[in-house]
Amino acid sequence: MQVTGSGSSRKLSVAVLGGAGQGYDTQCSSASYASIPNLGSVPYCQAASGSRSPLVSTVLQTYDFKGDASASGAGAAGLAGLAVLGVAAAALAAV
């Protein structure tokens, strides 16, 4: 997960690593992500030689926060929403 921007122009990007070549350990290892080009901006799929099944793949999701960054009102709900998405994404990444 990565949060970019500031104020009302923040974006949460969530990349989930999958594919037949990825086990529990490699999904949780940052070294597994190092060789994937444009990880935070472009979905990726690498097939095994002679196969159409993905060996390494990513699912990329992005969430934009365009609310008020204050601690009350709609901004607080938006910030809480980002926090919930972050927790949910972390839980999914750990599965």
N, CA, C and O atoms as a CHARMM CRD file, in Angstrom:
* protein
*
  380
    1    1 MET  N      0.84200  -1.17500   0.00000 PROA 1      0.00000
    2    1 MET  CA     0.00000   0.00000   0.00000 PROA 1      0.00000
    3    1 MET  C      0.88400   1.23400   0.00000 PROA 1      0.00000
    4    1 MET  O      1.97600   1.24400   0.56700 PROA 1      0.00000
    5    2 GLN  N      0.38100   2.27300  -0.65200 PROA 2      0.00000
    6    2 GLN  CA     1.12000   3.53100  -0.67700 PROA 2      0.00000
    7    2 GLN  C      0.12200   4.68500  -0.73700 PROA 2      0.00000
    8    2 GLN  O     -0.82900   4.65400  -1.51800 PROA 2      0.00000
    9    3 VAL  N      0.34700   5.69700   0.09100 PROA 3      0.00000
   10    3 VAL  CA    -0.46400   6.90500   0.05900 PROA 3      0.00000
   11    3 VAL  C      0.38300   8.00400  -0.54800 PROA 3      0.00000
   12    3 VAL  O      1.50300   8.25400  -0.10200 PROA 3      0.00000
   13    4 THR  N     -0.15200   8.66300  -1.56900 PROA 4      0.00000
   14    4 THR  CA     0.55400   9.77200  -2.20600 PROA 4      0.00000
   15    4 THR  C     -0.32100  11.02000  -2.15100 PROA 4      0.00000
   16    4 THR  O     -1.53200  10.93000  -1.94900 PROA 4      0.00000
   17    5 GLY  N      0.29000  12.16500  -2.33000 PROA 5      0.00000
   18    5 GLY  CA    -0.42900  13.42600  -2.31700 PROA 5      0.00000
   19    5 GLY  C     -0.59400  13.95400  -0.90800 PROA 5      0.00000
   20    5 GLY  O     -0.05700  13.39700   0.04900 PROA 5      0.00000
   21    6 SER  N     -1.35400  15.05100  -0.79400 PROA 6      0.00000
   22    6 SER  CA    -1.59600  15.65600   0.51300 PROA 6      0.00000
   23    6 SER  C     -2.94200  16.35800   0.49600 PROA 6      0.00000
   24    6 SER  O     -3.53200  16.58200  -0.56100 PROA 6      0.00000
   25    7 GLY  N     -3.41800  16.70300   1.69200 PROA 7      0.00000
   26    7 GLY  CA    -4.67700  17.42500   1.81200 PROA 7      0.00000
   27    7 GLY  C     -5.83000  16.68900   1.16900 PROA 7      0.00000
   28    7 GLY  O     -6.04800  15.50600   1.42800 PROA 7      0.00000
   29    8 SER  N     -6.57000  17.39700   0.32500 PROA 8      0.00000
   30    8 SER  CA    -7.72700  16.78700  -0.31900 PROA 8      0.00000
   31    8 SER  C     -7.36900  16.09500  -1.63000 PROA 8      0.00000
   32    8 SER  O     -8.25800  15.69200  -2.38000 PROA 8      0.00000
   33    9 SER  N     -6.09500  15.95700  -1.90800 PROA 9      0.00000
   34    9 SER  CA    -5.64700  15.29800  -3.14600 PROA 9      0.00000
   35    9 SER  C     -4.82100  14.05600  -2.84700 PROA 9      0.00000
   36    9 SER  O     -3.80200  13.81300  -3.49300 PROA 9      0.00000
   37   10 ARG  N     -5.25500  13.27500  -1.87800 PROA 10     0.00000
   38   10 ARG  CA    -4.53000  12.05500  -1.53300 PROA 10     0.00000
   39   10 ARG  C     -5.06900  10.86200  -2.30500 PROA 10     0.00000
   40   10 ARG  O     -6.24600  10.81400  -2.66100 PROA 10     0.00000
   41   11 LYS  N     -4.18200   9.89300  -2.56000 PROA 11     0.00000
   42   11 LYS  CA    -4.56900   8.67800  -3.26000 PROA 11     0.00000
   43   11 LYS  C     -3.93900   7.49400  -2.54300 PROA 11     0.00000
   44   11 LYS  O     -2.74500   7.50400  -2.24500 PROA 11     0.00000
   45   12 LEU  N     -4.74100   6.48100  -2.27000 PROA 12     0.00000
   46   12 LEU  CA    -4.26300   5.23200  -1.68200 PROA 12     0.00000
   47   12 LEU  C     -4.17900   4.20400  -2.80000 PROA 12     0.00000
   48   12 LEU  O     -5.18400   3.90600  -3.44600 PROA 12     0.00000
   49   13 SER  N     -2.98800   3.65700  -3.03600 PROA 13     0.00000
   50   13 SER  CA    -2.79300   2.61500  -4.04100 PROA 13     0.00000
   51   13 SER  C     -2.51400   1.30500  -3.32600 PROA 13     0.00000
   52   13 SER  O     -1.67800   1.24100  -2.42400 PROA 13     0.00000
   53   14 VAL  N     -3.22300   0.25900  -3.73800 PROA 14     0.00000
   54   14 VAL  CA    -3.07400  -1.06000  -3.13300 PROA 14     0.00000
   55   14 VAL  C     -2.71600  -2.03700  -4.24300 PROA 14     0.00000
   56   14 VAL  O     -3.47400  -2.19000  -5.20100 PROA 14     0.00000
   57   15 ALA  N     -1.56900  -2.70000  -4.12500 PROA 15     0.00000
   58   15 ALA  CA    -1.15600  -3.71900  -5.09000 PROA 15     0.00000
   59   15 ALA  C     -1.13000  -5.06500  -4.38500 PROA 15     0.00000
   60   15 ALA  O     -0.49200  -5.21700  -3.34300 PROA 15     0.00000
   61   16 VAL  N     -1.82300  -6.03900  -4.95500 PROA 16     0.00000
   62   16 VAL  CA    -1.87000  -7.38700  -4.38900 PROA 16     0.00000
   63   16 VAL  C     -1.10400  -8.31400  -5.31900 PROA 16     0.00000
   64   16 VAL  O     -1.40000  -8.38700  -6.51100 PROA 16     0.00000
   65   17 LEU  N     -0.12100  -9.02100  -4.77600 PROA 17     0.00000
   66   17 LEU  CA     0.71900  -9.91800  -5.55200 PROA 17     0.00000
   67   17 LEU  C      0.12800 -11.31600  -5.56400 PROA 17     0.00000
   68   17 LEU  O     -0.23300 -11.84900  -4.51500 PROA 17     0.00000
   69   18 GLY  N      0.02600 -11.91000  -6.74200 PROA 18     0.00000
   70   18 GLY  CA    -0.51100 -13.26600  -6.84400 PROA 18     0.00000
   71   18 GLY  C      0.13700 -14.02800  -7.97900 PROA 18     0.00000
   72   18 GLY  O      1.15200 -13.59700  -8.52700 PROA 18     0.00000
   73   19 GLY  N     -0.44200 -15.14800  -8.32800 PROA 19     0.00000
   74   19 GLY  CA     0.06900 -16.00400  -9.37900 PROA 19     0.00000
   75   19 GLY  C      0.63200 -17.28500  -8.81400 PROA 19     0.00000
   76   19 GLY  O      0.91400 -17.38000  -7.62000 PROA 19     0.00000
   77   20 ALA  N      0.79600 -18.27300  -9.68100 PROA 20     0.00000
   78   20 ALA  CA     1.23700 -19.60400  -9.26800 PROA 20     0.00000
   79   20 ALA  C      2.61700 -19.60600  -8.63700 PROA 20     0.00000
   80   20 ALA  O      2.91700 -20.47500  -7.81900 PROA 20     0.00000
   81   21 GLY  N      3.47100 -18.64300  -9.00200 PROA 21     0.00000
   82   21 GLY  CA     4.83300 -18.59300  -8.47700 PROA 21     0.00000
   83   21 GLY  C      4.93900 -17.91500  -7.12300 PROA 21     0.00000
   84   21 GLY  O      6.04600 -17.73700  -6.61400 PROA 21     0.00000
   85   22 GLN  N      3.81500 -17.53100  -6.52500 PROA 22     0.00000
   86   22 GLN  CA     3.85200 -16.78200  -5.27900 PROA 22     0.00000
   87   22 GLN  C      3.20300 -17.56900  -4.14700 PROA 22     0.00000
   88   22 GLN  O      2.01000 -17.86800  -4.19300 PROA 22     0.00000
   89   23 GLY  N      3.97800 -17.89400  -3.15400 PROA 23     0.00000
   90   23 GLY  CA     3.45800 -18.53600  -1.95400 PROA 23     0.00000
   91   23 GLY  C      3.27700 -17.51000  -0.86000 PROA 23     0.00000
   92   23 GLY  O      3.45200 -16.31400  -1.09300 PROA 23     0.00000
   93   24 TYR  N      2.92900 -17.95800   0.32500 PROA 24     0.00000
   94   24 TYR  CA     2.70000 -17.06600   1.45400 PROA 24     0.00000
   95   24 TYR  C      3.93400 -16.20600   1.74000 PROA 24     0.00000
   96   24 TYR  O      3.81100 -14.99800   1.94200 PROA 24     0.00000
   97   25 ASP  N      5.11300 -16.81500   1.75800 PROA 25     0.00000
   98   25 ASP  CA     6.33400 -16.08400   2.08600 PROA 25     0.00000
   99   25 ASP  C      6.66600 -15.01100   1.04800 PROA 25     0.00000
  100   25 ASP  O      7.04700 -13.89700   1.41000 PROA 25     0.00000
  101   26 THR  N      6.52400 -15.33900  -0.24800 PROA 26     0.00000
  102   26 THR  CA     6.87900 -14.35600  -1.27700 PROA 26     0.00000
  103   26 THR  C      5.85400 -13.23700  -1.36800 PROA 26     0.00000
  104   26 THR  O      6.20100 -12.11800  -1.74700 PROA 26     0.00000
  105   27 GLN  N      4.59800 -13.51200  -1.02900 PROA 27     0.00000
  106   27 GLN  CA     3.58700 -12.45800  -1.05500 PROA 27     0.00000
  107   27 GLN  C      3.85500 -11.41700   0.02500 PROA 27     0.00000
  108   27 GLN  O      3.47200 -10.25700  -0.12100 PROA 27     0.00000
  109   28 CYS  N      4.50600 -11.82400   1.09900 PROA 28     0.00000
  110   28 CYS  CA     4.76800 -10.91400   2.21200 PROA 28     0.00000
  111   28 CYS  C      6.19000 -10.36300   2.20600 PROA 28     0.00000
  112   28 CYS  O      6.58200  -9.66700   3.14200 PROA 28     0.00000
  113   29 SER  N      6.95300 -10.65600   1.19000 PROA 29     0.00000
  114   29 SER  CA     8.33900 -10.21000   1.11400 PROA 29     0.00000
  115   29 SER  C      8.46100  -9.06100   0.11800 PROA 29     0.00000
  116   29 SER  O      8.07500  -9.20100  -1.04200 PROA 29     0.00000
  117   30 SER  N      8.98700  -7.94400   0.55900 PROA 30     0.00000
  118   30 SER  CA     9.12100  -6.78900  -0.34000 PROA 30     0.00000
  119   30 SER  C     10.06500  -7.08100  -1.50400 PROA 30     0.00000
  120   30 SER  O      9.96200  -6.43400  -2.54700 PROA 30     0.00000
  121   31 ALA  N     10.98100  -8.03600  -1.35300 PROA 31     0.00000
  122   31 ALA  CA    11.89200  -8.38900  -2.45000 PROA 31     0.00000
  123   31 ALA  C     11.11700  -8.96200  -3.63800 PROA 31     0.00000
  124   31 ALA  O     11.55400  -8.83100  -4.78100 PROA 31     0.00000
  125   32 SER  N      9.97200  -9.59500  -3.37800 PROA 32     0.00000
  126   32 SER  CA     9.15200 -10.16000  -4.45500 PROA 32     0.00000
  127   32 SER  C      8.57700  -9.07000  -5.34700 PROA 32     0.00000
  128   32 SER  O      8.29000  -9.31100  -6.52000 PROA 32     0.00000
  129   33 TYR  N      8.40900  -7.88700  -4.80400 PROA 33     0.00000
  130   33 TYR  CA     7.82600  -6.78000  -5.54400 PROA 33     0.00000
  131   33 TYR  C      8.87100  -5.96500  -6.29800 PROA 33     0.00000
  132   33 TYR  O      8.52600  -5.20600  -7.20400 PROA 33     0.00000
  133   34 ALA  N     10.12800  -6.11200  -5.93700 PROA 34     0.00000
  134   34 ALA  CA    11.18400  -5.24700  -6.47200 PROA 34     0.00000
  135   34 ALA  C     11.32800  -5.34600  -7.98600 PROA 34     0.00000
  136   34 ALA  O     11.66700  -4.35300  -8.63000 PROA 34     0.00000
  137   35 SER  N     11.08000  -6.51800  -8.57400 PROA 35     0.00000
  138   35 SER  CA    11.30400  -6.69200 -10.01200 PROA 35     0.00000
  139   35 SER  C     10.07100  -6.38600 -10.85600 PROA 35     0.00000
  140   35 SER  O     10.12100  -6.51800 -12.07900 PROA 35     0.00000
  141   36 ILE  N      8.97700  -5.98500 -10.23800 PROA 36     0.00000
  142   36 ILE  CA     7.74700  -5.70900 -10.98600 PROA 36     0.00000
  143   36 ILE  C      7.75800  -4.25100 -11.43600 PROA 36     0.00000
  144   36 ILE  O      7.77400  -3.34700 -10.60000 PROA 36     0.00000
  145   37 PRO  N      7.75000  -4.01300 -12.75500 PROA 37     0.00000
  146   37 PRO  CA     7.80900  -2.62800 -13.24400 PROA 37     0.00000
  147   37 PRO  C      6.50800  -1.87800 -12.96100 PROA 37     0.00000
  148   37 PRO  O      5.42200  -2.45000 -13.05700 PROA 37     0.00000
  149   38 ASN  N      6.61900  -0.61300 -12.61500 PROA 38     0.00000
  150   38 ASN  CA     5.46300   0.26600 -12.40800 PROA 38     0.00000
  151   38 ASN  C      4.43700  -0.32800 -11.44400 PROA 38     0.00000
  152   38 ASN  O      3.23300  -0.26000 -11.68800 PROA 38     0.00000
  153   39 LEU  N      4.92000  -0.90400 -10.36100 PROA 39     0.00000
  154   39 LEU  CA     4.05200  -1.62100  -9.43100 PROA 39     0.00000
  155   39 LEU  C      2.87600  -0.78900  -8.94400 PROA 39     0.00000
  156   39 LEU  O      1.76400  -1.30500  -8.83000 PROA 39     0.00000
  157   40 GLY  N      3.09800   0.47700  -8.65600 PROA 40     0.00000
  158   40 GLY  CA     2.03500   1.30600  -8.11000 PROA 40     0.00000
  159   40 GLY  C      1.10900   1.92800  -9.13100 PROA 40     0.00000
  160   40 GLY  O      0.15100   2.60600  -8.75700 PROA 40     0.00000
  161   41 SER  N      1.37000   1.71400 -10.42400 PROA 41     0.00000
  162   41 SER  CA     0.54900   2.39900 -11.42000 PROA 41     0.00000
  163   41 SER  C      0.00200   1.52500 -12.54500 PROA 41     0.00000
  164   41 SER  O     -0.93700   1.93400 -13.22800 PROA 41     0.00000
  165   42 VAL  N      0.56200   0.33100 -12.75700 PROA 42     0.00000
  166   42 VAL  CA     0.13500  -0.51500 -13.87500 PROA 42     0.00000
  167   42 VAL  C      0.00000  -1.96400 -13.41600 PROA 42     0.00000
  168   42 VAL  O      0.93800  -2.51200 -12.83800 PROA 42     0.00000
  169   43 PRO  N     -1.16200  -2.60100 -13.66300 PROA 43     0.00000
  170   43 PRO  CA    -1.27300  -4.03500 -13.34700 PROA 43     0.00000
  171   43 PRO  C     -0.25400  -4.84000 -14.16500 PROA 43     0.00000
  172   43 PRO  O      0.11500  -4.43400 -15.26700 PROA 43     0.00000
  173   44 TYR  N      0.19000  -5.95600 -13.63800 PROA 44     0.00000
  174   44 TYR  CA     1.27200  -6.72300 -14.25300 PROA 44     0.00000
  175   44 TYR  C      0.89500  -8.20400 -14.30900 PROA 44     0.00000
  176   44 TYR  O      0.27300  -8.72800 -13.38500 PROA 44     0.00000
  177   45 CYS  N      1.27200  -8.86900 -15.39500 PROA 45     0.00000
  178   45 CYS  CA     1.06000 -10.31200 -15.49000 PROA 45     0.00000
  179   45 CYS  C      2.20700 -10.93500 -16.27900 PROA 45     0.00000
  180   45 CYS  O      2.48700 -10.53300 -17.40800 PROA 45     0.00000
  181   46 GLN  N      2.86700 -11.92300 -15.66900 PROA 46     0.00000
  182   46 GLN  CA     3.93600 -12.66400 -16.33100 PROA 46     0.00000
  183   46 GLN  C      3.52800 -14.13000 -16.36100 PROA 46     0.00000
  184   46 GLN  O      3.32300 -14.74100 -15.31200 PROA 46     0.00000
  185   47 ALA  N      3.40900 -14.69400 -17.55400 PROA 47     0.00000
  186   47 ALA  CA     3.01500 -16.09900 -17.69800 PROA 47     0.00000
  187   47 ALA  C      4.25100 -16.98800 -17.68300 PROA 47     0.00000
  188   47 ALA  O      5.34200 -16.57900 -18.08100 PROA 47     0.00000
  189   48 ALA  N      4.04800 -18.21400 -17.21200 PROA 48     0.00000
  190   48 ALA  CA     5.12800 -19.20100 -17.26000 PROA 48     0.00000
  191   48 ALA  C      5.38000 -19.58200 -18.71300 PROA 48     0.00000
  192   48 ALA  O      4.46600 -19.53000 -19.53500 PROA 48     0.00000
  193   49 SER  N      6.59600 -19.95800 -19.02900 PROA 49     0.00000
  194   49 SER  CA     6.95900 -20.33400 -20.39100 PROA 49     0.00000
  195   49 SER  C      6.07200 -21.48300 -20.87600 PROA 49     0.00000
  196   49 SER  O      5.95600 -22.50900 -20.20500 PROA 49     0.00000
  197   50 GLY  N      5.44700 -21.30600 -22.04500 PROA 50     0.00000
  198   50 GLY  CA     4.59100 -22.34100 -22.61100 PROA 50     0.00000
  199   50 GLY  C      3.23600 -22.46700 -21.94600 PROA 50     0.00000
  200   50 GLY  O      2.53200 -23.45600 -22.15600 PROA 50     0.00000
  201   51 SER  N      2.86500 -21.49200 -21.15600 PROA 51     0.00000
  202   51 SER  CA     1.60000 -21.55600 -20.43300 PROA 51     0.00000
  203   51 SER  C      0.90300 -20.20100 -20.49400 PROA 51     0.00000
  204   51 SER  O      1.53900 -19.16500 -20.68800 PROA 51     0.00000
  205   52 ARG  N     -0.41300 -20.23200 -20.32600 PROA 52     0.00000
  206   52 ARG  CA    -1.15300 -18.97800 -20.24700 PROA 52     0.00000
  207   52 ARG  C     -1.50500 -18.63300 -18.80300 PROA 52     0.00000
  208   52 ARG  O     -2.11300 -17.59500 -18.54200 PROA 52     0.00000
  209   53 SER  N     -1.12600 -19.49800 -17.86600 PROA 53     0.00000
  210   53 SER  CA    -1.40700 -19.23800 -16.45000 PROA 53     0.00000
  211   53 SER  C     -0.41600 -18.22500 -15.90300 PROA 53     0.00000
  212   53 SER  O      0.77800 -18.31200 -16.18700 PROA 53     0.00000
  213   54 PRO  N     -0.89900 -17.26300 -15.11800 PROA 54     0.00000
  214   54 PRO  CA     0.02000 -16.26600 -14.57700 PROA 54     0.00000
  215   54 PRO  C      0.96200 -16.86000 -13.53200 PROA 54     0.00000
  216   54 PRO  O      0.53500 -17.54500 -12.60400 PROA 54     0.00000
  217   55 LEU  N      2.23100 -16.58400 -13.70400 PROA 55     0.00000
  218   55 LEU  CA     3.23800 -17.00100 -12.73500 PROA 55     0.00000
  219   55 LEU  C      3.38200 -15.92200 -11.67100 PROA 55     0.00000
  220   55 LEU  O      3.48100 -16.22100 -10.48100 PROA 55     0.00000
  221   56 VAL  N      3.39400 -14.68200 -12.10100 PROA 56     0.00000
  222   56 VAL  CA     3.41000 -13.51700 -11.20800 PROA 56     0.00000
  223   56 VAL  C      2.39300 -12.52900 -11.76500 PROA 56     0.00000
  224   56 VAL  O      2.40700 -12.22500 -12.95800 PROA 56     0.00000
  225   57 SER  N      1.51900 -12.03300 -10.91100 PROA 57     0.00000
  226   57 SER  CA     0.53900 -11.05200 -11.36100 PROA 57     0.00000
  227   57 SER  C      0.22800 -10.09100 -10.22300 PROA 57     0.00000
  228   57 SER  O      0.45700 -10.38700  -9.05000 PROA 57     0.00000
  229   58 THR  N     -0.29600  -8.94000 -10.60100 PROA 58     0.00000
  230   58 THR  CA    -0.71400  -7.97200  -9.58500 PROA 58     0.00000
  231   58 THR  C     -2.13700  -7.52100  -9.87600 PROA 58     0.00000
  232   58 THR  O     -2.57000  -7.45800 -11.02700 PROA 58     0.00000
  233   59 VAL  N     -2.83500  -7.21600  -8.82200 PROA 59     0.00000
  234   59 VAL  CA    -4.13000  -6.54700  -8.91300 PROA 59     0.00000
  235   59 VAL  C     -3.90000  -5.18100  -8.29100 PROA 59     0.00000
  236   59 VAL  O     -3.45500  -5.08100  -7.14800 PROA 59     0.00000
  237   60 LEU  N     -4.19900  -4.14400  -9.03100 PROA 60     0.00000
  238   60 LEU  CA    -3.94800  -2.78600  -8.57200 PROA 60     0.00000
  239   60 LEU  C     -5.26800  -2.07800  -8.34300 PROA 60     0.00000
  240   60 LEU  O     -6.13000  -2.05600  -9.22100 PROA 60     0.00000
  241   61 GLN  N     -5.42500  -1.50000  -7.16500 PROA 61     0.00000
  242   61 GLN  CA    -6.61900  -0.73000  -6.83900 PROA 61     0.00000
  243   61 GLN  C     -6.17800   0.64500  -6.36000 PROA 61     0.00000
  244   61 GLN  O     -5.18700   0.76400  -5.64000 PROA 61     0.00000
  245   62 THR  N     -6.89800   1.66800  -6.74900 PROA 62     0.00000
  246   62 THR  CA    -6.58900   3.00900  -6.27100 PROA 62     0.00000
  247   62 THR  C     -7.85500   3.66300  -5.72000 PROA 62     0.00000
  248   62 THR  O     -8.95300   3.46600  -6.24100 PROA 62     0.00000
  249   63 TYR  N     -7.68000   4.42600  -4.68000 PROA 63     0.00000
  250   63 TYR  CA    -8.77500   5.14300  -4.03200 PROA 63     0.00000
  251   63 TYR  C     -8.36100   6.59900  -3.89100 PROA 63     0.00000
  252   63 TYR  O     -7.28800   6.89400  -3.36300 PROA 63     0.00000
  253   64 ASP  N     -9.19700   7.50200  -4.35400 PROA 64     0.00000
  254   64 ASP  CA    -8.92800   8.93400  -4.24500 PROA 64     0.00000
  255   64 ASP  C     -9.69100   9.51600  -3.06900 PROA 64     0.00000
  256   64 ASP  O    -10.85600   9.18200  -2.85300 PROA 64     0.00000
  257   65 PHE  N     -9.03600  10.38800  -2.30400 PROA 65     0.00000
  258   65 PHE  CA    -9.67100  11.11000  -1.22000 PROA 65     0.00000
  259   65 PHE  C     -9.77600  12.55900  -1.63400 PROA 65     0.00000
  260   65 PHE  O     -8.75800  13.22900  -1.80800 PROA 65     0.00000
  261   66 LYS  N    -10.98000  13.05200  -1.79500 PROA 66     0.00000
  262   66 LYS  CA   -11.16500  14.41900  -2.25300 PROA 66     0.00000
  263   66 LYS  C    -11.93400  15.25200  -1.23900 PROA 66     0.00000
  264   66 LYS  O    -12.44000  16.32200  -1.57700 PROA 66     0.00000
  265   67 GLY  N    -12.03100  14.77800   0.00300 PROA 67     0.00000
  266   67 GLY  CA   -12.78400  15.49400   1.02900 PROA 67     0.00000
  267   67 GLY  C    -11.94000  16.50500   1.76900 PROA 67     0.00000
  268   67 GLY  O    -10.80300  16.79200   1.39500 PROA 67     0.00000
  269   68 ASP  N    -12.51500  17.03300   2.81500 PROA 68     0.00000
  270   68 ASP  CA   -11.85300  17.99000   3.68100 PROA 68     0.00000
  271   68 ASP  C    -10.91000  17.23800   4.61700 PROA 68     0.00000
  272   68 ASP  O    -11.29400  16.20800   5.17000 PROA 68     0.00000
  273   69 ALA  N     -9.70700  17.72000   4.80300 PROA 69     0.00000
  274   69 ALA  CA    -8.72600  17.03300   5.64600 PROA 69     0.00000
  275   69 ALA  C     -8.85200  17.40500   7.11900 PROA 69     0.00000
  276   69 ALA  O     -7.98200  17.05000   7.91400 PROA 69     0.00000
  277   70 SER  N     -9.92100  18.11600   7.50300 PROA 70     0.00000
  278   70 SER  CA   -10.08400  18.51000   8.89700 PROA 70     0.00000
  279   70 SER  C    -10.48400  17.31500   9.74800 PROA 70     0.00000
  280   70 SER  O    -10.80300  16.24900   9.22300 PROA 70     0.00000
  281   71 ALA  N    -10.46700  17.49400  11.05300 PROA 71     0.00000
  282   71 ALA  CA   -10.75900  16.40000  11.97700 PROA 71     0.00000
  283   71 ALA  C    -12.24900  16.25400  12.26100 PROA 71     0.00000
  284   71 ALA  O    -12.62400  15.44300  13.10700 PROA 71     0.00000
  285   72 SER  N    -13.10500  17.00300  11.59000 PROA 72     0.00000
  286   72 SER  CA   -14.53700  16.89900  11.84100 PROA 72     0.00000
  287   72 SER  C    -15.30300  16.91400  10.52600 PROA 72     0.00000
  288   72 SER  O    -14.74700  17.22900   9.47400 PROA 72     0.00000
  289   73 GLY  N    -16.57200  16.57300  10.59600 PROA 73     0.00000
  290   73 GLY  CA   -17.43300  16.62800   9.41800 PROA 73     0.00000
  291   73 GLY  C    -17.12200  15.55100   8.41500 PROA 73     0.00000
  292   73 GLY  O    -16.64900  14.47400   8.77800 PROA 73     0.00000
  293   74 ALA  N    -17.38500  15.82900   7.15100 PROA 74     0.00000
  294   74 ALA  CA   -17.23100  14.84900   6.07800 PROA 74     0.00000
  295   74 ALA  C    -15.78100  14.40100   5.92800 PROA 74     0.00000
  296   74 ALA  O    -15.51200  13.26100   5.55000 PROA 74     0.00000
  297   75 GLY  N    -14.84700  15.31000   6.22700 PROA 75     0.00000
  298   75 GLY  CA   -13.43300  14.94500   6.10900 PROA 75     0.00000
  299   75 GLY  C    -13.05700  13.82600   7.04200 PROA 75     0.00000
  300   75 GLY  O    -12.29900  12.93300   6.66500 PROA 75     0.00000
  301   76 ALA  N    -13.58000  13.85600   8.27200 PROA 76     0.00000
  302   76 ALA  CA   -13.27600  12.79400   9.23300 PROA 76     0.00000
  303   76 ALA  C    -13.81000  11.46700   8.73700 PROA 76     0.00000
  304   76 ALA  O    -13.15800  10.43400   8.89100 PROA 76     0.00000
  305   77 ALA  N    -15.00000  11.48700   8.13900 PROA 77     0.00000
  306   77 ALA  CA   -15.55900  10.24600   7.59200 PROA 77     0.00000
  307   77 ALA  C    -14.68800   9.73300   6.45400 PROA 77     0.00000
  308   77 ALA  O    -14.45400   8.53100   6.33300 PROA 77     0.00000
  309   78 GLY  N    -14.20400  10.66000   5.61600 PROA 78     0.00000
  310   78 GLY  CA   -13.33300  10.25200   4.52400 PROA 78     0.00000
  311   78 GLY  C    -12.02600   9.67900   5.02800 PROA 78     0.00000
  312   78 GLY  O    -11.54000   8.67200   4.51300 PROA 78     0.00000
  313   79 LEU  N    -11.44800  10.32900   6.04800 PROA 79     0.00000
  314   79 LEU  CA   -10.20600   9.82300   6.62700 PROA 79     0.00000
  315   79 LEU  C    -10.42300   8.46200   7.26800 PROA 79     0.00000
  316   79 LEU  O     -9.57800   7.57500   7.15000 PROA 79     0.00000
  317   80 ALA  N    -11.56000   8.29500   7.95100 PROA 80     0.00000
  318   80 ALA  CA   -11.87500   7.00700   8.55700 PROA 80     0.00000
  319   80 ALA  C    -12.03500   5.95200   7.47600 PROA 80     0.00000
  320   80 ALA  O    -11.62000   4.80600   7.65100 PROA 80     0.00000
  321   81 GLY  N    -12.64000   6.34100   6.35500 PROA 81     0.00000
  322   81 GLY  CA   -12.79300   5.41000   5.23900 PROA 81     0.00000
  323   81 GLY  C    -11.45400   4.95800   4.69800 PROA 81     0.00000
  324   81 GLY  O    -11.27800   3.77700   4.39600 PROA 81     0.00000
  325   82 LEU  N    -10.49900   5.88100   4.56900 PROA 82     0.00000
  326   82 LEU  CA    -9.15900   5.50600   4.11300 PROA 82     0.00000
  327   82 LEU  C     -8.49200   4.55200   5.09800 PROA 82     0.00000
  328   82 LEU  O     -7.82000   3.60500   4.69100 PROA 82     0.00000
  329   83 ALA  N     -8.67700   4.80200   6.39000 PROA 83     0.00000
  330   83 ALA  CA    -8.08400   3.92700   7.40200 PROA 83     0.00000
  331   83 ALA  C     -8.67700   2.53300   7.30600 PROA 83     0.00000
  332   83 ALA  O     -7.94800   1.54400   7.39400 PROA 83     0.00000
  333   84 VAL  N     -9.98500   2.43700   7.12900 PROA 84     0.00000
  334   84 VAL  CA   -10.63700   1.13000   7.00300 PROA 84     0.00000
  335   84 VAL  C    -10.14000   0.41000   5.76000 PROA 84     0.00000
  336   84 VAL  O     -9.87300  -0.79000   5.80300 PROA 84     0.00000
  337   85 LEU  N    -10.01400   1.14100   4.64200 PROA 85     0.00000
  338   85 LEU  CA    -9.49300   0.52000   3.41600 PROA 85     0.00000
  339   85 LEU  C     -8.07200   0.01700   3.61800 PROA 85     0.00000
  340   85 LEU  O     -7.71000  -1.05500   3.13400 PROA 85     0.00000
  341   86 GLY  N     -7.26300   0.80100   4.34100 PROA 86     0.00000
  342   86 GLY  CA    -5.88600   0.38200   4.60100 PROA 86     0.00000
  343   86 GLY  C     -5.82300  -0.88400   5.41400 PROA 86     0.00000
  344   86 GLY  O     -5.02600  -1.77200   5.11100 PROA 86     0.00000
  345   87 VAL  N     -6.65300  -0.99100   6.45500 PROA 87     0.00000
  346   87 VAL  CA    -6.68600  -2.18900   7.29000 PROA 87     0.00000
  347   87 VAL  C     -7.17500  -3.37900   6.47900 PROA 87     0.00000
  348   87 VAL  O     -6.62300  -4.47400   6.57900 PROA 87     0.00000
  349   88 ALA  N     -8.22400  -3.16200   5.66600 PROA 88     0.00000
  350   88 ALA  CA    -8.75900  -4.25400   4.85300 PROA 88     0.00000
  351   88 ALA  C     -7.72800  -4.73500   3.83600 PROA 88     0.00000
  352   88 ALA  O     -7.57300  -5.93800   3.62700 PROA 88     0.00000
  353   89 ALA  N     -7.02500  -3.80100   3.20800 PROA 89     0.00000
  354   89 ALA  CA    -6.00400  -4.17300   2.23100 PROA 89     0.00000
  355   89 ALA  C     -4.86200  -4.94400   2.88800 PROA 89     0.00000
  356   89 ALA  O     -4.35000  -5.90500   2.31400 PROA 89     0.00000
  357   90 ALA  N     -4.46300  -4.52600   4.08500 PROA 90     0.00000
  358   90 ALA  CA    -3.39600  -5.22700   4.78500 PROA 90     0.00000
  359   90 ALA  C     -3.83400  -6.65100   5.13800 PROA 90     0.00000
  360   90 ALA  O     -3.04600  -7.59200   5.05600 PROA 90     0.00000
  361   91 ALA  N     -5.09000  -6.79100   5.52500 PROA 91     0.00000
  362   91 ALA  CA    -5.60900  -8.12000   5.85100 PROA 91     0.00000
  363   91 ALA  C     -5.63700  -9.00400   4.62100 PROA 91     0.00000
  364   91 ALA  O     -5.28000 -10.18000   4.69100 PROA 91     0.00000
  365   92 LEU  N     -6.06300  -8.44100   3.47600 PROA 92     0.00000
  366   92 LEU  CA    -6.08800  -9.21000   2.23000 PROA 92     0.00000
  367   92 LEU  C     -4.68000  -9.60000   1.78100 PROA 92     0.00000
  368   92 LEU  O     -4.46200 -10.70700   1.28900 PROA 92     0.00000
  369   93 ALA  N     -3.75200  -8.70500   1.95000 PROA 93     0.00000
  370   93 ALA  CA    -2.37900  -8.98500   1.54500 PROA 93     0.00000
  371   93 ALA  C     -1.76500 -10.09600   2.38200 PROA 93     0.00000
  372   93 ALA  O     -0.88700 -10.82100   1.91400 PROA 93     0.00000
  373   94 ALA  N     -2.22800 -10.23100   3.62000 PROA 94     0.00000
  374   94 ALA  CA    -1.67800 -11.25100   4.51900 PROA 94     0.00000
  375   94 ALA  C     -2.28600 -12.62400   4.27300 PROA 94     0.00000
  376   94 ALA  O     -1.77400 -13.62600   4.77200 PROA 94     0.00000
  377   95 VAL  N     -3.37800 -12.68000   3.50400 PROA 95     0.00000
  378   95 VAL  CA    -4.04000 -13.97900   3.26400 PROA 95     0.00000
  379   95 VAL  C     -3.30600 -14.73900   2.18900 PROA 95     0.00000
  380   95 VAL  O     -3.70100 -15.85200   1.84100 PROA 95     0.00000
